[in-house]
């Protein structure tokens, strides 16, 4: 496999969006009661980042059956670097209080619904 930046250039050359985002997969490591106690601070933090244009999307994820909540979630950041995305993730009260752990990865969006492509192209150029 090519290096990340090399692949991103190849993707753009072939006409893909090559819109880089940062994906947080967050997993609970505390009791439901502890999570619920910190939920208002977590939501306030998320809303602050959203109002600053730092969150592209965020929300809970289900278990593998799709029928149950499990306290995990996904946050997609519009950061400039892994370092910046990690700083935002570390600032989340759920993470800073060790109530959730997380993984962080870059995500290169190459295709998406045509109805939102023009908006993404504008965001990508910022």
Number of C-alpha atoms within 10 A of each C-alpha: 5 8 7 11 9 10 14 19 12 14 17 13 11 9 10 16 20 22 19 18 21 22 23 20 18 22 20 19 16 15 11 12 9 13 17 12 11 14 14 12 14 18 14 13 17 22 14 13 16 16 10 9 12 18 20 15 12 16 10 14 17 13 11 9 7 8 8 10 13 14 19 18 18 17 18 21 28 20 20 12 14 16 10 14 23 18 12 18 22 16 15 19 20 26 19 12 13 14 18 20 19 19 12 16 14 17 14 18 15 14 12 11 7 9 8 9 13 12 10 16 13 9 11 14 7 5
